[in-house]
Amino acid sequence: MRVIRVDDLPEAPLAAAAHFHAAILPVIAAERAPVVTLVLPVADHTHRAWRAAALGALARALAPGRINAIAGGDGPTQAQALAFIARAPGLTGQLLPLNDSEDMAARGQGC
């Protein structure tokens, strides 16, 4: 599985979507890995629609390959989510928002 970290998205949703399509899509297209997972920064609800639309379109375009994304989380939480995605052969086109391990432990929740 190829993991692509996307750390440089602007805060404004339209600017973030434009940057993603201009700078990140070419990286994904050139990758040609059978499984790609994006690690995105946390964003508020105003980013949900463009992220979902981009992942859905990419999932259709890259089939039978798979693409998913995780957003947020600390290192251990991201590692758990990446392991889950690697073991889930039918999962594609999904955005999984994460909490960090401390936050989940405080609430008694898992990944």
C-alpha positions as CSV (number, residue, x, y, z in Angstrom):
1,M,0.0,0.0,0.0
2,R,1.3,3.4,-0.9
3,V,0.7,6.1,1.7
4,I,0.7,9.7,0.5
5,R,0.8,12.4,3.2
6,V,-1.0,15.6,2.2
7,D,0.1,18.3,4.7
8,D,-0.1,21.5,2.7
9,L,-3.8,22.1,2.1
10,P,-5.1,25.6,2.5
11,E,-7.7,26.3,5.2
12,A,-10.4,27.5,2.8
13,P,-12.4,24.7,1.2
14,L,-12.3,26.0,-2.4
15,A,-8.6,26.7,-2.2
16,A,-7.9,23.3,-0.6
17,A,-9.9,21.5,-3.4
18,A,-8.1,23.5,-6.1
19,H,-4.7,22.7,-4.6
20,F,-5.6,19.0,-4.2
21,H,-6.7,18.7,-7.8
22,A,-3.7,20.7,-9.2
23,A,-0.9,19.2,-7.0
24,I,-2.0,15.9,-5.5
25,L,-4.0,14.3,-8.3
26,P,-0.9,14.1,-10.6
27,V,1.0,12.4,-7.8
28,I,-1.8,9.8,-7.4
29,A,-2.1,9.3,-11.1
30,A,1.6,8.7,-11.5
31,E,1.7,6.3,-8.6
32,R,-0.1,3.4,-10.2
33,A,0.0,1.5,-6.9
34,P,-2.9,-1.1,-6.4
35,V,-3.7,0.5,-3.1
36,V,-3.3,4.2,-2.2
37,T,-4.2,5.8,1.1
38,L,-4.0,9.5,1.6
39,V,-3.3,11.0,5.0
40,L,-5.1,14.3,5.2
41,P,-5.1,17.0,7.9
42,V,-8.1,17.5,10.1
43,A,-10.6,19.8,8.5
44,D,-14.0,21.1,9.5
45,H,-17.3,20.1,7.9
46,T,-16.9,22.6,5.0
47,H,-14.3,20.3,3.5
48,R,-16.4,17.1,3.6
49,A,-18.1,17.4,0.2
50,W,-15.1,18.1,-1.9
51,R,-13.1,15.3,-0.2
52,A,-15.9,12.8,-0.6
53,A,-16.4,13.8,-4.3
54,A,-12.7,13.5,-5.0
55,L,-12.3,10.1,-3.4
56,G,-15.4,8.8,-5.1
57,A,-14.2,9.9,-8.5
58,L,-10.7,8.5,-7.9
59,A,-12.1,5.2,-6.7
60,R,-14.0,4.8,-10.0
61,A,-11.1,6.0,-12.1
62,L,-8.5,3.7,-10.4
63,A,-10.6,0.5,-10.2
64,P,-9.7,-2.2,-9.7
65,G,-7.1,-0.4,-7.6
66,R,-8.2,1.1,-4.3
67,I,-7.9,4.6,-2.8
68,N,-9.0,5.7,0.6
69,A,-8.1,8.6,3.0
70,I,-7.7,9.1,6.7
71,A,-7.9,12.5,8.3
72,G,-6.4,13.5,11.6
73,G,-5.3,11.2,14.4
74,D,-1.9,10.8,16.0
75,G,0.8,8.4,14.9
76,P,-0.5,5.2,16.6
77,T,-4.1,5.9,15.5
78,Q,-3.0,6.5,11.9
79,A,-1.0,3.3,12.0
80,Q,-4.1,1.3,13.2
81,A,-6.2,2.9,10.5
82,L,-3.7,2.1,7.8
83,A,-3.5,-1.5,9.0
84,F,-7.2,-1.7,8.8
85,I,-7.4,-0.3,5.3
86,A,-4.6,-2.8,4.2
87,R,-6.7,-5.7,5.5
88,A,-10.0,-4.5,4.0
89,P,-9.9,-5.5,0.3
90,G,-13.4,-4.2,-0.5
91,L,-12.8,-0.7,1.0
92,T,-12.4,2.0,-1.5
93,G,-13.4,5.7,-2.0
94,Q,-13.8,6.2,1.7
95,L,-12.7,9.0,4.1
96,L,-12.1,7.9,7.6
97,P,-11.9,10.7,10.2
98,L,-9.7,9.8,13.2
99,N,-9.4,10.9,16.8
100,D,-6.0,10.6,18.4
101,S,-5.2,7.7,20.8
102,E,-5.4,9.8,24.0
103,D,-8.8,11.1,23.0
104,M,-10.1,7.6,22.2
105,A,-8.6,6.2,25.4
106,A,-10.3,8.9,27.5
107,R,-13.6,8.0,25.9
108,G,-13.0,4.2,26.0
109,Q,-13.3,4.0,22.2
110,G,-11.2,2.2,19.6
111,C,-10.1,3.2,16.1
